[in-house]
Amino acid sequence: MAKKKTRKERNLLDLIPERLCKSEINEEGKVTILAPRFKSKLGRKIFEPIVKKKYVKIHLDEVGTFVWNEIDGQKDVFELSKLLKREFGEKVEPVYDRIGKFIAIMKVNGFIKLKEKGD
């Protein structure tokens, strides 16, 4: 028996990533994402005064830095992949697989959200 599709299927390339975390540029010119150490309000209220560091730092490589800097809440993943290919050429092949994994990791960890065009 076939399962019913309850959600509209979405193509990742059509989705628009939007940043949810702050970031900074390190001394090498690469992005460091500043992810909140505690995601819940209760965790922040209880533990932030105790711990020295409020953020976990995630250091991106040159490709991740390029993609992160291009995420502006306007460009979809397809546009980002074209820019990535133009900037790095064969180094990022297969570009759709690579950017797909990067976007998935960023989404799962709460660093970005994905929205549909027109949202």
Stockholm file with secondary structure:
# STOCKHOLM 1.0

chainA/1-119         MAKKKTRKERNLLDLIPERLCKSEINEEGKVTILAPRFKSKLGRKIFEPIVKKKYVKIHLDEVGTFVWNEIDGQKDVFELSKLLKREFGEKVEPVYDRIGKFIAIMKVNGFIKLKEKGD
#=GR chainA/1-119 SS CCCCCCSCCCCGGGCEEEECSEEEECTTSCEEEEEESCCSHHHHHHHTTTSSCSEEEEECCHHHHHHHHHCCSSSCHHHHHHHHHHHHGGGGCSHHHHHHHHHHHHHHTTSEEEECTTC
#=GC SS_cons         CCCCCCSCCCCGGGCEEEECSEEEECTTSCEEEEEESCCSHHHHHHHTTTSSCSEEEEECCHHHHHHHHHCCSSSCHHHHHHHHHHHHGGGGCSHHHHHHHHHHHHHHTTSEEEECTTC
//
